[in-house]
Amino acid sequence: MKLSIRVLLVLLPCLLQAQGTLSDYERAQNIRQKFRGLAVNIAEPANWLASGEQFWYRKSVAGGNEFVLVDANTLAKKPAFDQEKLAAGLSKAAGESYKPFDLPFTDFHFTDGQNAIEFAAAGSLWKCALSNYVCKKTGTAQAGAQQFRRRRGPQADFDDNPADPQFDESPAEPQNDVEDGMVIEDPVYDSPQQQTQRGPQAAGRGPERPRLRTSPDGKWEAAIWNFNVMVREKGKTEAYLQSFDGSEGNYYTLASLTWSPDSKHLVAYRVRPGYHREVYYVESSPTDQVQPKHSSREYAKPGDTLDIAQPVMFQIGSKKEVMLDNSLFPNPYSLSRPVWWKDSRGFTFEYNQRGHQVYRVIEADAETGKCRTLINEESPTFVDYRPLVPNPRDTGKKYRYDLNDGKQIIWASERDGWEHLYLYNGRTGELENQITKGDWVVRTVEKVDEANRQIWFEASGMYPGKDPYFINYYRINFDGSGLTRFTDADANHTVKFSPDMKYYVDTWSRVDLPTVSELRRTSDKKLLLKLEQGDITALKAAGWRAPEVFTALGRDGKTDIWGVIYKPTNFDPSKKYPVVESIYAGPQGSFVPKTFSPIVQPLAELGFIVVQIDGMGTNNRSKAFHNVAWKNLGDAGFPDRILWHKAVAAKYPWYDISRVGVYGTSAGGQNAMGALLFHPEFYKVAVSNSGCHDNRMDKIWWNEQWMGWPLGPQYVASSNVENASKLQGKLLLVVGEMDSNVDPSSTLQVVNALIKAGKKFNLLYVPGGEHGAGGLYGQRLLEDFFVHNLLSVEPPDWNRMPEETPAARRGGRNVRAAAAEPGPAGR
């Protein structure tokens, strides 16, 4: 009896807590595999064929995925191809073993009159005939990816790194890549944060033969020679210099050479180099040798002196050089590609002023070189100059569409406090009318119909009381009349219109509602065919819980803050659960998921409630909401996040805000550590991976966009390095020594500051690791860190765990790999 009581007393805390146990770890590790494949008929967005009559999509089925082909006219639906035969043919050609419903590609296109398909898989581009399913390699996977991007339209075609002019005599290339009516968003010369820095060696020197730019009439060829613009008659060897002022310190760039359509003028950018900063690396444990390696890469940081581009125009017949007056573009952060009007009256370029508070569309007259401003955008905070393109997370604000050779221009702006479209007179530069208006935001433009003077676009936030991030699809006339909605369900929509806009496929869902896909007729929005209805019966039977959407008022007492709550599959409302927030507060987007996914949070299975929140300072709401980030990245929306947490705790007694942790990567890594520095009264534990801990140490484009230029005290105020002495709570830092995104020295400077301040912390330094390094090993450390510090449970001793235990085998692989954290590529 006494022995039984002693055993019971020892086990009682574990029985009451039942969190952070070995079985919890095993469940957390296997939870995604457990749910894999249980959500069926989940359709991905449609892909229309060029004919406009057929489209294909991929959907989940038992055992994997199935490709479906639909005819919009006949409403016939069938397999896009025989997946069993394709798997057999590809397996034979590749020397691998592929299963019919687990094919190694998600995207393909028909070719040879729909008698073959092409796709990228296993590092190669493949073509498989649908008559006999014989598969052949046709190129590299990278080449295939480029082809697929091209087929998705002009926005995917832009090249921010024009081919290096290192010089062969190549055929003529199109000089006006941006045709009338195409979105203009391609910087041919940009500062080093947006394209590989080009030194004088890229401008054409020595005995190499220049790559040639042929005039539209085919009579002239232009190139860069010894840093200057050179012109010759086509087919002749004798050439003459059109410029004489080029040098190593002031060189012309081939990428900017642009002919006028009448071939009488040529424009080029002359570049004065700035400071080309390098970040240095030591790879301690290379895979191909015992000794370490060192390397460097160019990496501009806030405050660095940038390359300065000056447009110069040349009149070919008179051999005259016309220097443009730069009074309208005195301090460029970047200049976009010169684009000639089709009648050759002049050309335009876009000027983004250093500091991102002034953005202009500038026109230069072909005869005089005189410049004037067509559109002027100014903000006391920032102009979000990145393109307005479809992206659920990383969302820019700039959009331009030239109508009728620039007689009118459609332009996007936040000038009234919301992202909207405006119609300008392209000849006078006067605003004709605002096209869209209201307390909601345009998210992207799908199509401009010039003939009918209509715009098809995506927007969010139009309906009070609904999720302001849900995307819906609309059409509106150029004069602002005739607003028409094409999506009705209270959900997040992805619409794919047929090329002729006659039909559209609407794919919609919520985090708590499985995907529905429908084919509709555009003229009357009539439902023609319900393509798929997601089925999660088996998923729910296996224990899956949909995340709960939760809203609470932010710091201003009137703005809703939106987030989601993930619970463990064995959730017990009678228990108290510590909370862990997954944070990414980058102002370039919004990051709380809005569409259905069967993916779960393994961390929750260890005994936590896991949440994700979009606080003020993130994107896709009003300009005022976004402006909170201005010179204030250290804020990270924490006042709103904390109020949100408190509102959840007030509603749910199981939500324990006396034990709150936070983790994030990149900007989220900065945010996670900042939680312990600036709000230690609320956040107790943080795991910070690959953090940009001081915005002066990180990439120039992202940090000057939000923190401003020139550098000032705001950089110190938001710096985790400068404020390291304020650390309270438990901190785990993770950094990869080869991080090419965020300078790894940013984390090491935090380490130095913490040591000097006498602070205790943990550090995982990953040899050879890239951005978000740590992999499965880092994930287990993160889990152990929260289990130990929030659950007050000692994690299993993995070093003594039998090797055959799945949880013990976790880690040791993919340590260098990037973590799958919220946040866009490039952050």
N, C-alpha and C positions, 0 to 999 in steps of 0.2 A: 504493500500500500504506500509506504513512504517513498519507495523508488518511483512508483507511478506518479505521485504528486510532484516529485522533483522533475521528472521528465516533462510533465504537463506545464510546470512553471517555466521550464526552459523553452518549450515550444510555443507557449501562449502568445508571445509577441509576434512570432512568425505567422501563427494562425490568424491573429487579428489583422495583421498587415497584409500578408499574402501578396506583396508587391516586391518587385526586384529579385524574385527567386530565379533559380536556374530554369525552372519550367517556364517562367515568364520570358527569359532570354530565348529559350528554344522556340516559344510561340512567336516572339517578335521576329526572329530570324526567318521563320517559315511562313509568316502570315501572307506575304505577297504571293508566294508559290501556291499557298492554299487557295487563294481566291482567283488565281490565274485561270482564264478561260471560262469562268462561270457566268460572266455577263455576255450574253449572246445577242446577235442582231444589232450590235452597236455600229452604226454606219459612220464612216468618215466623209468629209465633204466631197462633192461630186467633181469630176473632171470631164469637161465637155470636149468632144471631138471637133475638129475644125469645121466639119459640115454643119454643125449646129443642131443636128437631129438626134445624135446619140451622145451618151455620157457613160462613164464607168465610175464605180466607187468600190471601196474595200469595206467589208464588214466583218465583225467577229463572229465566229461559229465555234462549235465544240471542236476542240483540237487545234484552233488557230484562227486563220482568216481566209475569207473567200472574196474573189474579185467578181463583180457583177457588172454586166453591160445592159443598158436600157435604151430603147428607142422611144423618144418622146412623142413621135407621131402615132405609132401603133400601140404604144404602152407595153410592148413586149419586153420581158425581163428574162435574162439568161446568163449563164456563166460567161465571163469575158473570154475565157479560154479553158482548155482542159488542164486543170492543175496537176492531176496525176501524171499525165504525159509530159507536162513541162518539167515537173520535178525529176522525172526519170531522165529526160533529155539533158537537163542542166547538170544533174549528178554525173552523168556519163562524161560530159564535156569538161566539167570542172574537177573531176576526180574527188568529189565530195559526196556526202549523202544528204539529200534534202527531202523533206517530207512535203506532201502535196499542199497541206494547209499551214505549213510553216516555211514558206518560201523566203529567201534571203533578200527580199526587196519589198518596198511599200509603194513604189511609184514606177510607172512604165508608160510607154506610148506606143500606139499602133503605127506601123509603117507598111510599105508595099501594099497599099490598098487594103489595109486591115488583115493582110495575110501573114503578118509577122509582128512581133513586139520587140522593143528594145528596153533595156533596163540596166542599172548599175548594181553589181553584186560581186562579192569576193574580190574587191580591188580592181575589177575590170568592167568594161561596158560590153554587154552581151546582146546578140540578136538571135531570136529563136523563131524559126518558121512554124506557122500554125498548121501547115499541111502535114508535116512529118515530125515536128518537134525536135528538129536538129538544131542545136545551139552552137554558136560560134562567138569567139571574142572579136570585138571590133575596135577596142580602144581601152583607155584607162577609165577607172571610175570617176576620176576628177573631170575628164573630158565629158563623160556622160552627165555629170551633175551640171556642168555648164550648159549642155544642150537642153536639159530639162528646164533650167532657169530661163533660157531664151524662149522656150515655148510658152512660158507663163506670162509673157508680155514684156513691154519695154521697161517696166520698173525693175525687173530682175536682170536687165541687160547691162546696166551701167557699170562702168569699170573705173573705180577710183584709183587704180594703178595702171595708167596707160602703158603700153609696151615700151620697154626701155629702148631708146633710139641708138642702139649700139651695132648696128647699122648694116643692113644689107639693102640692096636696091629692090625694094618690094613693089608690088603693084599699087595702083592708086587705091586710097582708102576713102570712104565717105567722110566728108568734112563737116557736114551738118548732121550729127547724130540725132539731134533733137528736132524732129519734124514738127510742122505746124500742128498744134493740138496735143503734142506729147508732153508729159510732165517733165519739167526741167529740174533736175536734181543732181547733175553729174559734175562735180568739181574736177576740171581738168588739171588745175593746179591748186593744190590745197596745202595748208601748213602741215608740219610733220606728224601731227597727231592723227591725220586722216589718210595719209598715204606715205609710202616709203620715201624718206628724204632723198632728194636727188641733188647730188653735188655736181660740180662742174664736169666731172667725168661723164655725166649723162647728157651733156649738152652738145657733144660732138667735138672731138679733138683729135689731133694727131693724124695718122695716115688712113684711119678707117674711112670707109665710104659711107656717107650719110644715107639713112633711110629717107625716102622721098615722099612728099605730099604733092599729089598731082591736082592741078586746078580742075574745076568742074568742066571747063571746055576742052580739057585734055591738051592744052597748048603749053602749059608751064609746069615746072616741078620746083618744089621748095624743100629746103632741108636746113639743118643747123650745122654750121662748119666753123670750127675754132671759136665757138661760143656766139657766133653771129648768124643772122638769117641770110641764106644763100638762095638765089633764084637762077634758073636757066630754062631755055626753051626745051621742050620735051624732045628727046632723041639726040640732043647735042651734048657735047662734052664740056664746052666752054660755059662757064657760069660767072655771075657777078654777085658781089656782096650787096645786099639790100640794106644792111646795117653795118656800122663800124664801131659801135660803142660796147660790144659784148666783151666780157673778160671773165677770168675765173671768179672774180668777186661781183660780177654783174652780168649774168649769162642768160641767153634766150633758151627757151625750152621747146623741144620738138612737140611735146604733147599738146602745147597750146596753139600751134600753127593752124590757122583756120582761114580758108579761102572764102571770099564772098561768092555768092551764086553766079555773078556775072564775070568772075575771074579777074576783075580789075583791082581788087584789094586783097590784102593779106593782113591778118592780125596775129600777133604773138605776144607772149608775156616775157618780159625781161625780169629776172629774179636776182635780188640782192640777198645772198645767204645770211641767215641768222646763226644763232648758236645751236650746233647739232650735239645735244647732250647724249652721252652714252651711259647705259646702266651695265655694270660689270657683274659677272657671275663666276663662281667656282663650283664646278660639279664634283662633289667629293667622291662619288662612287659610280663612275661611268661603267657601263655594261661591257665595254670592249677593251678595257685595260685596267691595270691595277692603280696607276697613278691618276690623281685628279686632273681635270681639264679646266681651262679658263676660257671665257668668251665674253662678248659684249654685244649690245644691240642699241640702235638709236631709239631714244625715248624722250620726247619733249615733256617738260613738266611746267606747272603753273609759274608764270613770271619769266620764262625763258624768252629770249629775243628770237622772233620767228623770221623765216624767209619773207621778204616783201616782194610782191609781184606788181609790175607796172605794165599795163597794156600799151602796146605800140602798134600803130597801123602803118602799112606800106602801100603806096600807090604804084602799081606794077609798071604802067606805061611810062610815067615820069620818073620812076625810081625814087620817089620822094618818101621820106620818113616823117610820120606825123606822131608826135608825142602827145598823149592825151593828158589834159589837165586833171591832176588827181585831187582837186579840192573837194570833190564829192566822195572820194574814197581814200582819205588821208592815212588811215591807220588800219589796214586790212588784217583781219584774222585769216580770211580766205577770200578768194575771188572764184566765182564759178566759171565754167566753160564759156568762151565767147560764142554767141549764137547769132548768126546773120539773119536779118529778115529776108524773105524770099525775093523781094524786089531790090535787094542790095542797097537800100537806102541807109542802112546802118546796122549795127549789131548791139546786142544787149549782154550784160553780165550782171551777176548778183554779188553785192558787196556785203560781207559780214564783218562788222567792225569789231576790233579787239574789245573784249568785254561782253559781246553778245547783247548789247542794248540798242544797237542801230543796225538795221538790215535794209538794203536798198536794191531795187531793180534799176539799173543805170543803162541808158541808151547812148551810144556814140554815133555821131553823124559820119557817114562814109566820106564825104567831101572835105569837111572842115576838121573832123576829129573832136568837135565840141560835144561835151557830155551834158546830159540832163537827167534828173531823177524822174522816173516814171511812177514808182511806188516807193514810199518811205514808211518804214515800220520802226517805231521807237517805243521803248519801255523803260520805266524807272527801275525795273528789276532785271528781267532777261527776256530776250526773244528766243523762243525755242526753234532754232533754225533747222533742225533735222527734218527730213521729209515726212509728210503725212502719208504713211503707207500702212497696209493691213498688218497688224502685229498685236496680239493680245496683251503683251506686256510692255514692250519698248515702243513708245508712241511719240513721234515728232509732231510738229505743228505747221510746217511750211508746205504750201501747195501753190503751184502756178500752172496755168493752162492758157496758152496763147490762141486766140480765135482770129481767123481770117487774116493771117500774117500780122498779128499783133494789133489789129484795129481795136480789139477788146481783149482784156486779160481777166481771167478768173483768179482770184487771190484769196488765200486763207489768212486769218488774223484773229488774235485774241483781244483786239483793241476795245471791245465793249464788255470785256470781262469773261467772255466765253469764246470757244473756238468756232468761228463761222466763216462763211464764204462771201466774197464781195466781187462786184463787177466794175472793172475800171475801163475807162477809155484809153486805149493804148497809144493813141496819137497825141492826146493832150495831157495824159497823166491824171485826169480828173476822175473822182469816184462817181460812177453813175448810180449805183444803188447797192444796198446790202441785200444779199440773196437769201441767206438763212438768218434767223434771229430767234432769241429766246434763252431761257435759263437751262440750256443743254449744250452739248458739244458735238460738232462734226468729228467723226473718227477717221474717215478716209473717203475719197471719191472713187467710185467704181467706174463711172463712165460719164463723159460729156458728149451729149448728142447735139452737135452743132446744127443739124438740119432742123430739128424740132426745138432747139434752144432750151434743152432740159439737162439737168444734172442728176445722176443716180449716185447715192451716197449712203454711207453708214453713219449712224449717230447713236448717242446714248444719253440717258438722263432726261428724256422728254416727258416722262410720266411721273408726277408726284406720288410718293408712297411706294414706288417700285424700285428695284435695285438700279441705281443710277449708272452702273457699269455695264448693264446688259446692252448688247449691240442689236439694233434694229435697222432695217433697210428702207430707204425712201427715194422718192423722185420729186424734183421741184423745178419750176420754170426759172429762167434767168432773171426775171423780174421779181422773184420771191413768191409768186402765186402758185397755186396748184400743188401744194404739198400732199404727197400720196405715200401711204405706208404699205409695205408689202409683207410685213411679218406681224403676226398677231399674238402668238403664244407668249405668256409671261415667262420668258427664258432668254438665254443668250443664243443669238442666231449667227450662223454662217450661211450666206446665200451665194450660190454660183449661178449666174445668168448664162443662158446660151449665147453664143457669139452674136446672134441677131436680136437678142433680148426678148425673144418670143416666149421662152420658158425660163423657169428658174427652179433650182433645187434648194429647198430650205431645210437645213440641218440644225436642230435646236435641242437644248438640254439645260439642266441646272445641276449643281452638285448633288442635289437630292432627287433628281428626275432623270432617268435614263434617256438616251438620245432617240429623237424622232427625226425621220427624214422623209420629205414629201416633195413630189413634183407638182408644180403649179403653172398655170398659164398666166402670163404677165398682164394681158389686157384686162382681165377681170379678177385675177388672183384665185381663180377656181382651182380646187384640188383635183388634179387629174389622176394621181396615183400615190397612195401611201406606200413608200418604198420600204421602210423598216420601222419597227417599233422595238426599241431596246427591251430585252427581257432579263431581269435580274432576280428571278425567282430562286434559282439555285444559289446565286451569290448571297442573298439574304438568308437562305436556309443554312448556309455555311457559317453565318455569324457576322457578316459584313454590316457595318453601320454607316449610313450616310452622314457626312459632316453636317453639323447644324449651322445654319446661317444666323448670325446675331448682329444686331445693330444697337448703337448707343450714341448719345449726343456727345459731340466733341467739345473742345475747350471753349468754343464760342457760345455753347448752350443752345445752338439751333441747327448745326450741321450734323447729319447722320454719319457715323463712322461704321464701316462694314467690315465684318470678319467672319471666320468660320471656326467651328469647334470640332475637334476629333476626339472621340472617346475610345477606350479599349473595347475589344469585343466582349470581354467579361465584365463590362461596366456594372457597378453596384451603387445605386444612388444613396445607399445608407453609409457609404464610406466617404472619406475626405481625400481628395486627389490633389497633389501638387500640380502646378501649371507650368508648361514649357512653351514659350513663344518662338516660333520660327520667324525671323525678322529679315526683311530686305526693304529698306526705306529709300531706295534710289529714286530721285525725282524724275527720272526719264520714263517711268511707266507706273502701272499699278499691278499688283502681284497676287492678290487673293484669288484663288481659282473660281471660275464662274461656270464651267462646263462639267458635265458628268465624267467621272473617271472611277474605276473600281480600285484605284491605287489607295492604299491606306498609309497611316503613319506608324511604322513599327515601334517607334519610341513610346507610343501610347500603350502598347501591350505590356510594357514594363511597370505600368502603374501610374501613368501621367495623363493629364488632359493636355493635348497639343493644340495650339491655336495659331492663326495667321490673321493679320490685320493690316488694312491700308489706312494709315494716319494722314493727317494734313502734311503737305509737302510733297506727296506723291502726285501722279499725273491723272489725267482723264476726268477731272472735275472742273470747277471754275478756276479762273486765273488767280483769284484770291486764295483758294485752297492750295494751289500749286506754289504761290509766292511765299508760303511759310518756309520753304527751303532756301530762299534767297539769302546768301551769305550766312547760312544757318544750318549746315548739314548736321551739326551736332544735336540739333533738336530732334531729328528723326521721327517726328510725330509722337514723341513719348507722352506729352500731356494728354493727347487724345487716346493713346493706347492704354494708359493707366486708368483713365475714366471708363474705357470700354471694359477692362478687366473688372473694375469695381462694380459695374452694372451687372455683369454676368454673376459675380459673387453674391450680389443682392438678390438675384433671382433664384440661384441654385446653391443650396447649402453644401453640396459636394465639391464646390469650386473653391479651393483653398488658396487665397491670395497672400497668405503668410509665407508661402513657399512657391516663389515664382522664379523660373529660370528662363534663359533666352539663348538662342544660337543663330548664327548667320555666317555667310561667306561673302567676301569681297566688300562691297558697301555694307552688306549685312554683317560682315565681320567688324567693321568700324562701329556699326550700330550696336552690336552685341556687347562689345567692351564698353562703349559709351553708356550703356544702361547701368553698369556698375559704377561708373565715374560720376555721372550726372543725376542718377536716380537710385542711389543705393538703399534708400528707405523702402523701395518697392521691389526691385530686382535683386536677387541674392546670389545667383549662379549664372555664369555665362561661358559659352564656348565660342571663340572667335577664330574663324578660319580665313586666312589670306586677306586680312583686313587692310584697307587703305587708311591707316591710323592717323595720318597727317596729310591733309589734302594738298600740301605743298610737295609731297613726295610722290603723288600719283599722277596719272596721265593728264595732259594739259586740257584736252577737249572736254572731258567730263567735269573736271573740277573748276575750271574757269567759267564754264557754262552756269554753274549753280553758285559758286563762291565768289565770283566776280574778279575783275582785273581793274587796276593793278592790285597786287597783294596788299592785304591790310590786316588789322588786328582780328578780323573775323576768322582768319585761318588759325590763329593761336587759340581763339575761344573754342573752336570745334575740335581741336587736336587732342587725340588720346595720348600722344607723347607728352605734350605740354601739361596735360592734366593727370598724368599717371599717378602722381602722389595722392590723388583723391580716391584711389581704389579702395573699395570695401567689397566684401563678399568673396566668392570663389571664382577664379578665372583660369580657363584653359585656352592657351594660344596654339594655333596650328599654322604652319607655314611651310611651303615647298621651296627648296633652295633655288629652283630654276623657274620660278613664277615669272612668266613673260607678260602677264597682264598687270599685276600690281608689283612694284619693286619690292622684293622680299626684305630689303633693308627697312621698309616701313615697319614691319613687325619687329625686327631686331632693334630698332631704335626705341620701340615701346619696351622691349625687354631691358634695354640699357637703363631707361628711365625708371622702370619698376625696381630694378636692382639698386639704383642710386637712392630711391625713396625707401628702401628697406621693406618692400612689399613681397608677400609670398604669392606665388602663382605657379601654374604648370605650363610646360611648353612641349609640343610635339614638333620637332624639326625633321622634315621628310627629305632625305637625300634624293636628289634627282626629281623631286616633286614639282609639278606644275601648279597652276592656279586651282585652288580647291583641293589640294592634295590630301591624302590620308586614306582614301578608299575604305575598304571593309575594316581595316585595322583602326583607322581614325573614327569610323562610326562606332566601333565597340568602345573606344576610349570615351567618346562623347556619351554613350549610354551609361558607362560605368561612372562617369563624372556626375551625371545627374542622379543616378541611383544612390551613390554615396552621399552626395551633398544635399539632395532634396528629400529622398526617402529615408535617409539615415540607415541605410542597409549596406553592408559590406558586399561588394560584387563577388562573384565566384573567383577563386584563385586559378586563373587561366593557365598559369605555368604548371600547375599540378593536375590539370584536367586531362583525363585520358584522351589520346589523339583521335580516337574514333568518335568522340562526342562532337556532333555537328557544331555546337556553339564554340567548342575549343578550336575547331579548325577555322573558324571565322577570323579573318585578318591574315596578314602576311601576303596577300595578293592585292593587286590594284592599288598599292599604297601610293603610287605616283599619280594615279588617275585623278581627274577632276571630280569633285563632288557634285551631285545633282541638286543644286540649290536654286531658289528663285533668283531671277535676275538675268538680264540679257547677255548674249555673247559680247565680249569686249569689256565687261565689267568684272 
